[in-house]
Amino acid sequence: MNDFGELLYESKTDSNGNSYVFIIMGIALIVGSNFIYAKTMVMIFGIVFILIGLYLFIFKRNERISIFEHAIILTIKGQELLIDKEKINKITYEEIKVRSSPVVNYYPVLMLKNENKVLINKAFNSVVNKDFERVMKSYV
């Protein structure tokens, strides 16, 4: 990995967040089922939510991003995608606003010199992932 220079940023992508939410909701449903009349139905929903969360966590957990001085490595579904810094023409940002939140999220899109686009599934905004934002904005 020393061929790529110094490691600037390394993290998992945003796809793991959904698995944690499903697992927590499943546990909450199972615990909450003790306080309502239809215990069995809510408990089944809780178990289904936990199973969905575990499925997402097991099969999506290996998606990572590593940003080095001279390359970006995306690990998607067990395969590494190496993008040299020289092949990146510019970095644009997709703006996504959630209805219930006043904060706008930005996802970086790498515009390569061969006219291909690579979306990085890691959001940043004015509240979260400030290190990622700083690295991406100073990269090219």
ChimeraX attribute file (.defattr): number of C-alpha atoms within 10 A of each C-alpha:
attribute: neighborCount
match mode: 1-to-1
recipient: residues
	/A:1	7
	/A:2	8
	/A:3	9
	/A:4	15
	/A:5	12
	/A:6	13
	/A:7	15
	/A:8	15
	/A:9	16
	/A:10	15
	/A:11	12
	/A:12	18
	/A:13	20
	/A:14	15
	/A:15	17
	/A:16	18
	/A:17	14
	/A:18	15
	/A:19	22
	/A:20	16
	/A:21	14
	/A:22	22
	/A:23	22
	/A:24	16
	/A:25	18
	/A:26	24
	/A:27	18
	/A:28	13
	/A:29	21
	/A:30	22
	/A:31	14
	/A:32	14
	/A:33	19
	/A:34	13
	/A:35	9
	/A:36	9
	/A:37	9
	/A:38	10
	/A:39	15
	/A:40	13
	/A:41	13
	/A:42	19
	/A:43	20
	/A:44	15
	/A:45	17
	/A:46	24
	/A:47	18
	/A:48	15
	/A:49	22
	/A:50	23
	/A:51	16
	/A:52	17
	/A:53	22
	/A:54	16
	/A:55	14
	/A:56	19
	/A:57	19
	/A:58	12
	/A:59	12
	/A:60	20
	/A:61	19
	/A:62	17
	/A:63	20
	/A:64	22
	/A:65	21
	/A:66	16
	/A:67	23
	/A:68	22
	/A:69	16
	/A:70	15
	/A:71	21
	/A:72	22
	/A:73	18
	/A:74	23
	/A:75	17
	/A:76	15
	/A:77	12
	/A:78	13
	/A:79	11
	/A:80	14
	/A:81	12
	/A:82	12
	/A:83	17
	/A:84	15
	/A:85	18
	/A:86	11
	/A:87	13
	/A:88	21
	/A:89	15
	/A:90	13
	/A:91	17
	/A:92	16
	/A:93	16
	/A:94	12
	/A:95	12
	/A:96	12
	/A:97	12
	/A:98	9
	/A:99	8
	/A:100	6
	/A:101	8
	/A:102	8
	/A:103	13
	/A:104	15
	/A:105	19
	/A:106	19
	/A:107	18
	/A:108	20
	/A:109	16
	/A:110	21
	/A:111	17
	/A:112	18
	/A:113	12
	/A:114	9
	/A:115	9
	/A:116	10
	/A:117	14
	/A:118	14
	/A:119	14
	/A:120	16
	/A:121	17
	/A:122	19
	/A:123	21
	/A:124	18
	/A:125	15
	/A:126	11
	/A:127	9
	/A:128	11
	/A:129	12
	/A:130	13
	/A:131	11
	/A:132	18
	/A:133	19
	/A:134	12
	/A:135	14
	/A:136	19
	/A:137	12
	/A:138	7
	/A:139	17
	/A:140	11
